[in-house]
């Protein structure tokens, strides 16, 4: 069983290929923008050009464009190879990466849109505690958080929280760490997790 993982929800772009539950190859780059140009070449550099028996792809939240590029690529490969595609929440991957460093409960705090942060708590099994929220930094810091903070905004959140919470080294998601995501969080519904209401609104009648 070969599994291809695609992660494009943040300024990082990464892919990983697993065979029988073991990592056989991966690439990870922090590129900011340009996922559309980098993703497919990354996959083609994997063994057998990334050909797999199933695909898992990040649903976000994160970059609107990045999430949609990852989903479009995963869907296209799924059709071309006639294999199933599943989605997973990006914050769960960041939480799982933190847990590999020996931590238990963790708050993930990632860069959001319009100056807000995406925030969600995870228990010792890597499952979410409460819903994903997009909050202003001050509000995010005021909410109850776990002893460990991970994610791209972990340092800033820790500074606002006070009390010297532990900051995990896990900042940006990496497809090579996908096996830290609980199976219970995988879904057939490939709907992006935007984490906040859309900016565009329908005109009033």
C-alpha positions in Angstrom: 0.0 0.0 0.0 1.5 3.3 -1.1 0.2 6.6 0.2 0.9 10.1 -1.3 0.5 13.0 1.1 0.1 16.6 -0.2 0.4 19.6 2.1 0.0 23.1 0.6 -2.1 25.0 3.2 0.6 27.4 4.4 3.7 29.1 3.1 5.3 25.6 3.2 4.9 23.2 0.3 5.6 19.5 1.0 4.8 16.1 -0.3 5.6 12.6 1.1 5.3 9.1 -0.1 4.7 6.2 2.3 5.0 2.5 1.5 3.5 0.0 3.9 3.4 2.7 6.6 7.1 3.7 6.2 8.3 7.0 4.7 10.0 6.3 1.4 10.6 9.8 0.2 9.6 13.5 0.9 10.3 17.1 -0.1 9.5 20.2 2.0 10.2 23.8 1.1 9.1 27.1 2.6 8.2 29.1 -0.5 5.6 31.6 0.6 3.8 31.6 -2.7 4.1 29.6 -5.9 2.6 26.3 -4.8 1.0 25.8 -8.3 4.5 25.9 -9.9 6.3 23.8 -7.3 3.8 21.1 -6.3 3.7 18.8 -9.3 7.5 18.9 -9.9 7.9 17.9 -6.2 5.5 14.9 -6.7 7.3 13.9 -9.9 10.6 13.7 -8.0 9.2 11.0 -5.7 9.8 7.3 -6.4 7.7 6.3 -9.5 6.6 9.9 -9.8 4.6 9.6 -6.6 2.3 6.9 -8.0 0.3 5.6 -5.0 -2.8 3.6 -4.0 -4.4 6.4 -2.1 -3.8 10.2 -1.5 -4.3 12.3 1.6 -4.4 16.1 1.1 -4.6 19.1 3.5 -7.9 20.8 3.8 -6.6 23.9 5.6 -7.2 26.2 7.2 -4.5 28.4 5.7 -3.8 30.0 2.4 -7.0 30.1 0.3 -5.0 29.6 -2.9 -2.7 27.0 -1.4 -5.5 24.8 -0.1 -7.3 24.9 -3.5 -4.1 24.0 -5.4 -3.5 21.0 -3.2 -7.1 19.8 -3.5 -7.2 20.3 -7.3 -4.0 18.3 -7.7 -5.1 15.5 -5.4 -8.4 15.2 -7.1 -6.8 15.1 -10.6 -4.3 12.4 -9.6 -7.1 10.5 -7.9 -9.1 10.4 -11.1 -6.0 9.7 -13.3 -4.9 6.8 -11.0 -8.4 5.7 -10.1 -7.6 5.8 -6.3 -9.3 7.2 -3.3 -8.5 10.7 -1.9 -9.0 11.7 1.7 -8.6 15.1 3.4 -7.2 16.0 6.8 -7.1 19.2 8.9 -3.8 21.0 8.7 -3.8 22.1 12.3 -4.1 18.4 13.3 -0.8 17.7 11.5 1.0 20.5 13.3 -0.4 19.2 16.6 0.8 15.7 15.7 4.3 17.0 14.9 4.4 18.7 18.3 3.4 15.4 20.0 6.4 13.6 18.5 8.5 15.9 20.7 7.0 14.3 23.8 4.2 16.8 24.5 0.7 15.9 25.4 -2.1 18.5 25.0 -1.2 21.3 22.7 -2.7 24.5 21.3 -2.0 25.1 17.7 -1.8 28.8 16.6 -1.3 29.5 12.9 -1.2 32.6 10.8 -4.7 33.5 9.6 -6.2 36.2 7.4 -6.6 39.9 8.1 -4.4 39.9 11.1 -6.2 37.0 12.8 -4.9 33.7 14.0 -6.3 30.2 13.5 -6.4 28.5 16.9 -7.5 25.1 18.1 -6.7 22.8 21.0 -5.8 19.1 20.8 -5.8 16.4 23.4 -3.1 13.8 24.1 -4.5 11.5 21.4 -4.2 14.3 18.8 -8.0 14.8 18.6 -9.4 18.4 18.5 -10.9 19.8 21.7 -13.5 22.4 20.6 -13.9 24.0 17.2 -11.4 25.7 15.0 -11.5 29.5 15.6 -10.1 32.5 13.7 -9.4 35.2 16.3 -7.7 38.5 16.8 -4.4 38.0 18.7 -5.6 39.5 21.9 -8.7 37.4 22.0 -6.8 34.2 21.0 -4.3 34.8 23.9 -7.2 35.4 26.4 -8.8 32.0 25.7 -7.8 29.0 27.7 -4.8 27.3 26.1 -2.9 24.1 26.6 0.6 24.0 28.3 2.3 23.7 24.9 1.7 26.0 21.9 2.7 25.0 18.4 2.4 26.6 15.0 3.7 29.6 13.0 2.3 32.1 15.6 3.3 30.1 18.7 6.0 32.5 19.9 3.7 35.6 19.5 0.8 33.8 21.3 3.1 32.7 24.1 4.3 36.3 24.6 0.7 37.5 24.9 -0.4 34.6 27.2 2.4 35.1 29.7 3.3 32.5 32.3 6.0 31.1 30.1 4.1 28.3 28.2 6.3 25.8 26.3 6.7 26.6 22.7 7.0 23.6 20.4 9.5 23.6 17.6 6.7 22.5 15.2 5.8 25.6 13.2 4.8 24.7 9.6 3.2 21.4 8.6 5.3 18.8 6.9 3.8 16.0 4.9 6.6 13.7 6.0 5.0 13.7 9.5 1.5 12.8 8.3 1.3 9.5 10.2 0.9 11.6 13.4 -2.6 12.6 12.3 -5.3 10.3 13.8 -7.2 8.2 11.3 -10.4 9.4 12.9 -9.8 12.9 11.3 -9.5 11.7 7.7 -12.6 12.5 5.6 -14.0 11.7 2.2 -15.5 15.2 2.0 -12.9 17.3 0.3 -14.2 20.6 1.4 -11.7 23.3 2.3 -11.5 24.4 5.9 -11.3 28.2 5.6 -11.6 28.8 9.3 -13.4 32.1 8.9 -16.4 33.6 7.0 -15.7 34.7 3.4 -14.8 38.4 2.9 -17.1 38.7 -0.1 -20.7 39.2 0.6 -23.7 39.0 -1.7 -25.2 42.4 -2.5 -28.3 43.4 -0.6 -31.5 43.3 -2.5 
